[in-house]
Amino acid sequence: MVTPTFRFDPVEMPPEALETRKEVRAFIKEHEHLMGFSRGEFNRDFSRAMGKKGWIGMTWPKQYGGHERTSFERYVVIEEMLVAGAPLSAHYTGDRQSGPNMLRFGTEEQKNYFLPRIAAGEMAFCIGMSEPNSGSDLAGTRTRAQKVDGGYKINGTKLWTSNAHRADYAILFCKMAGDGKEEPDRHAGATQFLLDLKSPGIDIRPVINLLGEHHFNEIFLTDVFVPDNRLLGAEGNGWNQLTSELSFERSAPDRFLVLFQMLQQMIRMAGPEPDKATAAALGKLISQLATLRSMSVSIAGMLQEGINPNNESAVVKDLGTRYEQDIPVVARQLFPAEPELEAIDLYSSMIARSTMNAPRFSIQGGTREILRGIIARGLGLR
Amino acid sequence: MAIRDETRMLLESMGRLFEDHCTKQVADAAETGVFAQGLWDAVAETGVPLAALPESAGGADAEWSDLYAALRVAARFSAPIPLAETMLAGWAASSSGLETSDGPMTVGPVRLSDALTLRRDGNGWRLSGTASRLPYASFATRTVLIADGPDGEMVAAFDGTGGSDLAKGKNIANESRDTLQFNDVRLSSDQVAPVAGGVSRAALYRRGALARATMMSGALEKAMDLAVTYAQERVQFGRPISKFQAVQQNLAVLAGQTAAAVAAANLGIEALEKTSPEREEFLIAVAKTRVGEAATLACEIAHQVHGAIGFTKEYSLQLSTRRLWSWREEFGADPEWAARVGAYACRRGADNLWPMLTDG
């Protein structure tokens, strides 16, 4: 074989992960009234409660408020929470990517200041990557940082920023202001900042999504001052840092577990003795899910060993979004129902929510086309 | 989590063996109805076919996971030999205290609809019924079958194909699939024994299904390797077709399906003898379902990338894809296994779905 293959070694969860799972299930039971279906709720009290349990920043060093647990234990906490529909939004971005990004590239002062707050569930982060004219092509960012006395002055616009209206900080991706000439290297000057969303000059406006909900925002930055000590990593190293951050973003199991309750509901409706065609349609989805999960656990194993799962994460996200988009398609064939978002009937509202949410699965965190481009690069084709 | 060193060494040496002994000429020749004896002898010499047996029975107490991994390697090379069948025949016969053979063996029934019965006849037994489409029965030095006896399932093991009527058949990869008809065929008392050691018709069927799923994952790796390599060599419009995004995107899907197939087969393999028979069956059902789905999607892409050359006898892609289209249907097609997965989940109820996936 000459073609590089993606490795998904079978992994057995260590015993401590089984203990963690029990604890998480008990915790979820206590907080049952806060669980929902595919809503991405932002609940600071819940995040603080998770922080108290030691379930945020689980793998980070203790000196920064982390808990030095294994990637497997962290994986278990996340998958149990996702399946239950827990309101994770107030800490999820910080836990999944902003914190790890800082751990890798941040200064000692930044790590001491931010990481314990994220781990306690007290500080919410959001992602400042996309712009009106820079979506998949992040190197085309137009937001510019100019060096001024004691810091940087930033101008530009960020778009599709989930939870910017509720978060405390964003990791902002932009470029250093140049001399106006076209840079031959499109990644040159890329830089990341830890942006306090309360800074003067920031205007956050809602972008209502097609479900009529407010998650997205547009952020206008006008001469926003960021002090020197909030530069993340090095000036010009932003592209490298961004790639690493995206790899963290894509390695999580949230790409195939957000509609889990709908699959459960379909099993409920099928009853204990479904006809063969119904059983086969459900069995196909369950087989996809079981396979995705084993691949995802394998990625947790790679993280534990310090291996970068960039290609493998792209594979799982691509397969995972396909699976999640299939769920409402299969559902409407097995159990037709008119979709109604606020229906009293749980299933009708699930059909509505999943059908309307489906398009974003293969857009957020890297479009299907971008992911397949990453996979193709992994195969040596680009 | 890392693959064990012994496993890696075994797989590397198997890879070299097939590289040397399983060329396209060997695979082509086997399709004309001549058994690949040279290849078989080379494989048999490694001891792999009977390695699962206890040392007392001439085996090596090998891990099933290693042997299934070896099946994946064999399938990458489209090896035209009954390696999986011999492993399973050895397991079924030896567990029940019956003789095995160093030569190629066949095992069955491989279809749920087949009925085989054993009745007492003095000291011995009489076997009746049909065993359809037994792999390589024409070339088997020994046949091992599970049949219904008066007090439950029994294993019958005999040289050749006993006194059965043999009707030759083939799958679309021209692998021998022969139907044996037993009309009150007499067997001696040392050729029949009650099932033991976890052997049952259901266990044979699911392990056969897992063997096919595992082999398919190997054939998919080969098809992907060929497609990726070909795309980088084939020049059209002044550049390798691998430089076209449309082709890249297809190959990325192919790679994803292949990775999923390997992972799904591993789910079944990891469950072998480490969990309850019920859970083993569930995970193997997941494997055959998911690998079958992958095979359907992947064959289409592998051929599309190759264009006309992939549709020829001369080029080797068809060795893999004709096997994939055959194996997909053997020991239960993916829709059949999917229905089992669904039925299992529905029987246990929605609230048990998550524990079913996470708890061993």
Interface residues (C-beta under 8 A of the other chain):
Chain A: M1 V2 T3 T5 F6 F8 D9 P10 V11 E12 R21 E79 V83 F260 L263 Q264 Q265 I267 R268 A270 G271 P272 E273 P274 K276 A277 T278 A279 A280 A281 L282 G283 K284 I286 S287 Q288 L289 A290 T291 L292 R293 S294 M295 S298 G301 E305 E312 V315 D318 L319 E369 L371 R372 G373 I375 A376 G378 L379 G380 L381 R382
Chain B: M1 A2 I3 R76 E221 K222 M224 D225 V228 T229 A231 Q232 S242 K243 Q245 Q248 Q249 L251 A252 V253 A255 G256 T258 A259 A260 V262 A263 A264 N266 L267 I269 E270 L283 A285 V286 A287 T289 R290 E293 D334 P335 E336 W337 A338 A339 R340 V341 G342 A343 Y344 A345 C346 R347 G349 A350 D351 L353 W354 L357 T358
